[in-house]
Structure formats: structure tokens, C-alpha cells
Amino acid sequence: MDASGCIHSWKSHRTEIVFFDLETTVPRRTGQGFSVLEFGAIVVCPWKLVELESYTTLIRPKDLSMVALRSGRRDGITRDAVADAPTFEEVADKIFNILNGRVWAGHNIQRFDCIRIKEAFAATGRAPPSPVGVIDSLGVLTEKFGRRAGNMKMETLAAYFGLGQQKHRSLDDVRMNLEVVKHCATVLFLESSLPRILVGKWHPSSSIITRSRSHNNHGKLPSRTSSLEESVESMNTNSRKSPPASTSIRRPLPYSRGTSLGKMTEGVKNLLNKAQQGSQPLTNLLKHSHSLLR
């Protein structure tokens, strides 16, 4: 099936997928909403995963003061960049047509982009576009691919596969999103082909280090990584494209925090001197040295 055949087929069955992404302002105070600064989307053939159509536009918010004069990112959106851009009302028809009646896809779109689109259309007094289905790559990849790449930020997943840096611009990000999905799907396909050889070869992020994990590398203690991974999986990603909070494990110390290290060292030296002089058997030395660690 060539590209034209794909177009003819999905035009008949209405199963085209549109990956889309929004760049917005960040509310500075309680009660202040988001303003859309950029919309970007690509229409993808679900059978060949080729890009069939794309659209992107900067959007001027009603209140330009909400947009920063300068951006901390190299390609970030500034006030000057959107000063002459169309308003959302002026591009609403195009956005509606590219989204309505299609399968929506994106990273964390269920908790962010879908909500922002509905808000933007509501502000114009228009009914929002409606999807026939939603594919949120954040949830799908967390469940199917796991956290082997670290947190579930798009930039982290892209770095894991060597896809470059995320630009935080709508059209670039949706294209990166599609590539990340392709790479994850390929890995999962290969693992399903040889599950006994390939599955289970990845490990959680090395940023979480416990004594049991380091000892387990030498075959001394059983690993606790499985329970740790389950606890990380249960965390909610409450903000857009943000990883779960870091997890740390504290073990009880073999001595109280108030114990002076100098006093403990001196006590050990005295016991060793007595043992060398023959005044105390080695068994008593071990018995009394345990009390120093209490």
C-alpha cells in the first residue's frame, strides 16, 4: 500500500491518527488560566506510520504580558515571537478540522493538551473537536515499556534512543513523539520474539541506589529492585511531562546518631590492646565490641 492508497483507505474508515502538542503560558498566580502559544500536529497513517499531513502555528494570546520577554530555552517562544501571530479564533477552524473525528495521540495529552484544547474552544464560544479515540503515549509506554529509560519525560525517552534533544516546540515534539513510540514498539516486538533471552535484561534507573542492590551484584543479598519498581509505578505524574518524585530508602544505622565516632574508636582501641596483652579472650572481645555499636 503506497501513501495514496493509505490516504484512500483511512479516509473511508476514519481511523487516521493525529499526534498533536500545545505550548502554553504558565500561570503565575492562583486562578490564572493557560493561554495557548503554539499548536502543532501531524496526521499519520496507522498502517505505515508515515506522515501524511502537518500543521503548526504560533498563537497570540489576548494578554501579551503573560508571555515572557525572553525564554530560557534556545528555541523558546517569546513575546516578540507571538506579537504578530494570529489569535486562536483566527486558526480555530483549521485546528478543528485537523483534530475532529480522528484518533488523538500525544504525550500526557489526556491530562494536559486535551483539556487545554477544550478550554481554548470554550473561550471562543465554539464546540470543541471530538476524537474517536485517544492514545496517550505517557500511559501506554509506562505500562508496556516500563521505566527502563528513567522517568517518562519525552526528553528522557528521546535521549535513551539517541533521538536528540527535545526542543519544546509543538511540531518538533510531535515528530519526536512518533519516533519514540516507533522505537519502543520495536524493542517490545523483539523482546516478544525471544522472551527468555531478551526480556528482563533492563534495570531501573541507576539513580536509585540501595545497599541491597550493590551487594546483590556480588551475590550476597537478595535484590529489592522489583518492589522498588512497583512503588515507583504507583506514583502519579501530576504535572505535564514531569517524572515521579525521586525515591530514597533509609536503613537503620548500626549505632545511634548521637554516638561520638571518636569515643567509639577509642573504645575499640582499648579492647584491642587488652586482647593483645592476653587479659581478655577473643570471644569476650567480640562480645563487648558489640555493645559499642548499640
C-alpha positions as CSV (number, residue, x, y, z in Angstrom):
1,M,0.0,0.0,0.0
2,D,1.6,3.3,-1.1
3,A,0.9,6.7,0.5
4,S,-2.0,7.4,-1.8
5,G,-3.6,4.0,-1.1
6,C,-3.2,4.7,2.6
7,I,-5.0,8.0,2.3
8,H,-7.9,6.5,0.4
9,S,-8.3,3.7,2.9
10,W,-8.2,5.8,6.1
11,K,-10.4,8.5,4.5
12,S,-13.0,5.7,4.2
13,H,-12.7,4.3,7.6
14,R,-11.9,7.4,9.6
15,T,-9.0,5.8,11.5
16,E,-6.3,8.3,10.9
17,I,-4.1,9.3,13.9
18,V,-3.2,12.9,14.7
19,F,-0.3,13.5,17.0
20,F,-0.6,17.0,18.4
21,D,1.1,19.1,21.0
22,L,0.5,22.5,22.6
23,E,2.9,25.1,24.0
24,T,1.3,27.3,26.6
25,T,1.9,30.0,29.1
26,V,2.5,29.0,32.7
27,P,0.0,30.5,35.2
28,R,1.8,32.9,37.6
29,R,-1.0,33.2,40.2
30,T,-3.9,31.3,41.6
31,G,-6.9,31.4,39.3
32,Q,-4.9,32.4,36.2
33,G,-5.5,30.1,33.3
34,F,-3.3,28.8,30.5
35,S,-3.0,30.5,27.1
36,V,-2.1,28.6,24.0
37,L,1.0,29.9,22.3
38,E,1.6,27.2,19.7
39,F,-0.3,24.3,18.2
40,G,1.4,21.6,16.2
41,A,0.1,18.4,14.6
42,I,0.9,15.6,12.2
43,V,-1.6,13.2,10.6
44,V,-0.2,9.7,10.5
45,C,-1.2,6.6,8.5
46,P,-1.9,3.9,11.2
47,W,-0.7,1.1,8.9
48,K,2.6,2.6,7.6
49,L,3.3,5.2,10.3
50,V,4.1,7.7,7.6
51,E,3.4,11.4,8.0
52,L,0.6,12.5,5.6
53,E,-0.1,16.0,6.7
54,S,1.2,18.6,9.1
55,Y,0.2,21.9,10.5
56,T,1.7,24.3,13.0
57,T,1.1,27.9,14.0
58,L,2.1,30.3,16.7
59,I,-0.9,31.9,18.5
60,R,-1.2,35.3,20.1
61,P,-2.9,35.3,23.5
62,K,-5.3,38.1,24.4
63,D,-2.9,39.3,27.1
64,L,0.7,39.5,25.8
65,S,2.0,40.3,29.2
66,M,1.6,36.6,30.1
67,V,4.3,35.8,27.6
68,A,7.9,36.1,28.8
69,L,10.1,38.7,27.1
70,R,12.9,36.1,27.0
71,S,12.9,32.4,27.0
72,G,15.3,30.2,29.0
73,R,15.3,27.7,26.0
74,R,17.3,28.3,22.8
75,D,14.2,28.0,20.6
76,G,11.7,29.1,23.2
77,I,8.6,31.2,22.5
78,T,9.0,34.9,23.4
79,R,6.6,37.8,23.5
80,D,8.0,39.2,20.2
81,A,7.6,35.8,18.5
82,V,3.8,35.8,19.1
83,A,3.2,39.5,18.8
84,D,2.1,39.3,15.2
85,A,0.8,35.7,15.3
86,P,-2.9,35.0,14.7
87,T,-5.3,34.7,17.6
88,F,-6.8,31.3,18.5
89,E,-10.1,32.5,17.0
90,E,-8.4,33.0,13.6
91,V,-7.0,29.5,13.5
92,A,-9.8,27.7,15.3
93,D,-11.3,26.3,12.0
94,K,-8.1,24.8,10.9
95,I,-7.4,23.2,14.3
96,F,-10.9,21.9,14.5
97,N,-10.7,20.3,11.0
98,I,-7.3,18.6,11.7
99,L,-8.5,17.2,15.1
100,N,-12.2,16.4,14.8
101,G,-13.2,12.8,14.2
102,R,-9.7,11.4,14.4
103,V,-7.7,9.4,16.9
104,W,-5.8,11.8,19.1
105,A,-2.2,10.9,20.2
106,G,0.4,12.6,22.2
107,H,2.4,12.5,25.4
108,N,0.3,13.2,28.5
109,I,-2.4,14.7,26.3
110,Q,-5.2,13.3,28.5
111,R,-4.1,15.3,31.5
112,F,-3.0,18.5,29.6
113,D,-3.4,19.0,25.9
114,C,-7.0,17.6,25.6
115,I,-8.1,19.9,28.5
116,R,-6.3,23.0,27.1
117,I,-7.9,22.5,23.7
118,K,-11.4,22.3,25.2
119,E,-10.7,25.4,27.2
120,A,-9.5,27.3,24.2
121,F,-12.5,26.5,22.1
122,A,-14.8,27.3,25.0
123,A,-13.3,30.7,25.3
124,T,-14.3,31.4,21.7
125,G,-17.9,30.1,22.3
126,R,-17.4,27.2,20.0
127,A,-17.9,23.5,20.5
128,P,-14.5,21.7,20.7
129,P,-13.4,19.0,18.3
130,S,-14.1,15.4,19.3
131,P,-11.8,12.4,19.0
132,V,-12.9,8.9,18.1
133,G,-10.2,7.6,20.4
134,V,-7.2,8.8,22.4
135,I,-3.7,7.3,22.7
136,D,-1.7,8.8,25.5
137,S,1.9,7.7,25.0
138,L,2.8,8.5,28.6
139,G,0.3,5.9,30.0
140,V,0.9,3.4,27.2
141,L,4.7,3.5,27.4
142,T,4.7,3.4,31.2
143,E,2.6,0.3,31.2
144,K,4.1,-1.5,28.2
145,F,7.7,-0.3,28.0
146,G,8.4,0.4,31.7
147,R,10.7,2.9,33.3
148,R,13.9,1.3,31.8
149,A,14.8,4.7,30.3
150,G,14.4,6.5,33.6
151,N,11.5,9.0,34.1
152,M,8.8,9.2,31.5
153,K,9.6,12.7,30.2
154,M,9.8,12.9,26.4
155,E,13.3,14.4,26.6
156,T,14.5,11.4,28.7
157,L,12.9,8.8,26.3
158,A,14.4,10.6,23.3
159,A,17.9,10.7,24.9
160,Y,17.6,6.9,25.7
161,F,17.1,6.1,22.0
162,G,19.6,8.8,20.8
163,L,17.0,10.9,19.1
164,G,18.5,14.2,20.1
165,Q,17.3,16.9,22.4
166,Q,13.6,17.9,22.8
167,K,13.1,21.5,21.5
168,H,9.8,22.1,23.3
169,R,8.2,23.4,20.0
170,S,5.0,21.8,19.0
171,L,5.7,20.3,15.6
172,D,9.2,19.1,16.6
173,D,7.9,17.5,19.7
174,V,5.1,15.5,18.0
175,R,7.5,14.2,15.4
176,M,9.8,13.2,18.2
177,N,6.9,11.6,20.0
178,L,6.1,9.4,17.0
179,E,9.8,8.3,16.7
180,V,9.9,7.4,20.4
181,V,6.7,5.3,20.0
182,K,8.3,3.5,17.0
183,H,11.5,2.7,18.9
184,C,9.6,1.4,22.0
185,A,7.4,-0.7,19.8
186,T,10.4,-2.2,18.0
187,V,12.1,-3.1,21.3
188,L,8.9,-4.7,22.6
189,F,8.5,-6.7,19.3
190,L,12.0,-8.0,19.6
191,E,11.5,-9.0,23.2
192,S,8.3,-10.8,22.4
193,S,10.1,-12.8,19.8
194,L,12.8,-14.1,22.2
195,P,11.3,-13.5,25.7
196,R,13.6,-15.9,27.5
197,I,16.7,-14.2,26.1
198,L,15.7,-10.5,25.8
199,V,13.1,-9.8,28.4
200,G,14.3,-8.8,31.8
201,K,17.7,-7.5,30.7
202,W,17.0,-3.9,31.6
203,H,17.1,-2.5,35.1
204,P,15.6,0.5,36.8
205,S,17.4,3.8,36.7
206,S,20.8,3.7,38.5
207,S,19.9,7.0,40.2
208,I,18.2,4.9,42.9
209,I,21.0,3.1,44.8
210,T,20.4,0.9,47.8
211,R,22.9,-1.2,49.8
212,S,20.9,-4.3,48.9
213,R,21.3,-3.6,45.2
214,S,25.0,-3.0,45.4
215,H,25.5,-6.2,47.5
216,N,23.3,-8.1,45.2
217,N,25.8,-7.5,42.4
218,H,28.2,-9.8,44.3
219,G,25.5,-12.4,45.1
220,K,25.4,-11.5,48.8
221,L,21.8,-10.2,49.4
222,P,18.5,-10.7,47.5
223,S,17.5,-7.8,45.3
224,R,14.7,-5.4,46.2
225,T,14.5,-3.7,42.9
226,S,11.2,-5.4,41.9
227,S,9.4,-3.9,45.0
228,L,11.1,-0.6,44.4
229,E,9.9,-0.5,40.8
230,E,6.4,-1.3,41.9
231,S,6.4,1.6,44.3
232,V,7.7,4.0,41.6
233,E,5.0,2.7,39.2
234,S,2.3,3.6,41.7
235,M,3.2,7.3,41.8
236,N,1.1,9.8,39.9
237,T,2.6,12.1,37.4
238,N,0.7,15.2,38.5
239,S,2.4,17.7,36.2
240,R,2.9,17.7,32.5
241,K,5.9,15.8,31.2
242,S,7.4,15.6,34.7
243,P,8.8,12.5,36.2
244,P,7.7,11.0,39.5
245,A,9.4,12.2,42.7
246,S,12.7,10.5,43.4
247,T,12.6,7.6,45.8
248,S,15.1,7.0,48.6
249,I,15.4,4.2,51.1
250,R,16.8,4.7,54.6
251,R,18.2,1.8,56.5
252,P,18.7,1.8,60.3
253,L,22.2,2.7,61.3
254,P,24.2,0.1,63.3
255,Y,24.8,2.8,66.0
256,S,22.7,5.7,67.4
257,R,23.1,9.1,65.7
258,G,24.3,10.7,68.9
259,T,27.3,8.3,69.3
260,S,30.6,10.0,69.0
261,L,32.8,8.4,66.4
262,G,35.9,9.4,68.4
263,K,34.7,7.7,71.6
264,M,33.7,4.6,69.7
265,T,37.1,4.4,68.0
266,E,38.9,4.9,71.3
267,G,36.9,2.1,72.9
268,V,37.8,-0.3,70.2
269,K,41.5,0.5,70.5
270,N,41.3,-0.2,74.3
271,L,39.7,-3.5,73.7
272,L,42.3,-4.5,71.1
273,N,45.2,-3.5,73.4
274,K,43.7,-5.7,76.2
275,A,43.3,-8.6,73.8
276,Q,46.9,-8.3,72.7
277,Q,48.1,-8.4,76.3
278,G,46.2,-11.6,76.9
279,S,44.0,-10.2,79.6
280,Q,40.8,-10.9,77.6
281,P,39.9,-13.8,75.4
282,L,38.9,-13.0,71.8
283,T,35.4,-14.2,72.4
284,N,34.9,-11.6,75.1
285,L,36.4,-9.0,72.8
286,L,33.7,-9.8,70.2
287,K,31.0,-9.8,72.9
288,H,31.9,-6.4,74.3
289,S,32.7,-4.8,71.0
290,H,29.0,-5.4,70.0
291,S,28.0,-3.1,72.9
292,L,29.9,-0.2,71.3
293,L,27.7,-0.3,68.3
294,R,24.5,0.0,70.2
